Amino acid sequence: MHLKQNTDYSLRILMYAATHRDEMVSAREICEFYDISYSHTVKIVNKLGKLGYLELKRGRYGGGIALAIEPEAIDIGTVVRQFESNMDVVECFDPDTNTCSIAGGCRLKFFFQEALDSFFNALDGKTLAEVLPPQK
Amino acid sequence: MHLKQNTDYSLRILMYAATHRDEMVSAREICEFYDISYSHTVKIVNKLGKLGYLELKRGRYGGGIALAIEPEAIDIGTVVRQFESNMDVVECFDPDTNTCSIAGGCRLKFFFQEALDSFFNALDGKTLAEVLPPQK
């Protein structure tokens, strides 16, 4: 069972910005720090900007990336939901692509939905501030 | 967030066997019923046999597949754990392949482990008998 790589990276990028609050950071330094591709980093940074987590200032001088809100206000469960666009734990979650012939009468889907809700309930209320490494 | 396709199929195969308890079934009819490839079906059937969920009798006459234990004794959480060999929700769960440079001090891993535990706790105690479609 995996989360998407982008979900993992989105949280790492927020953590990087949160531990460098005294300066603007760049996509280049984030991608080098985590060894993620530059284009991948830019894509996730832009999404985090649109979602209101990052402030993105353009320009060679004074430009860069900064956390737009306090780490205490960034909810891990919410970020994971926003990046996990496909929550179809098993095929029958999506009636459009389901091929399982017993989907109509099967109750497995409801148990998996309950399990998925439990997964997110455990992350809801946990904030970025709580996952940051101790400041040196 | 997904489970592996094999996990989904393993539960479907168990359900098929559970709803055909008055006869031996064949891998061929299971794969046709669910529109899964034959070789894929055989592989999962064999694993379910080794795990003690299915009884596999060889032979052209009288051979076939049958549920080896009662549906009430088959725990959904246990089956899912047995088929989800890789439980690395995010990269840093596996220290051998982790590349994240902040893994040492980051507490995200513990929150994800807690969420994963909640996912399985929700499935534990649910049995195959409870997910079966109503018998006609």
Interface residues (C-beta under 8 A of the other chain):
Chain A: M1 H2 L3 K4 Q5 T7 D8 L11 R12 M15 F33 Y34 D35 I76 E84 N86 M87 D88 V89 V90 E91 T99 C100 S101 I102 G104 G105 C106 R107 L108 F111 F112 E114 A115 L116 D117 S118 F119 F120 N121 A122 L123 K126 E130 V131 L132 P133 P134
Chain B: M1 H2 L3 K4 Q5 T7 D8 L11 R12 M15 F33 Y34 D35 I76 E84 N86 M87 D88 V89 V90 E91 T99 C100 S101 I102 G104 G105 C106 R107 L108 F111 F112 E114 A115 L116 D117 S118 F119 F120 N121 A122 L123 K126 E130 V131 L132 P133 P134
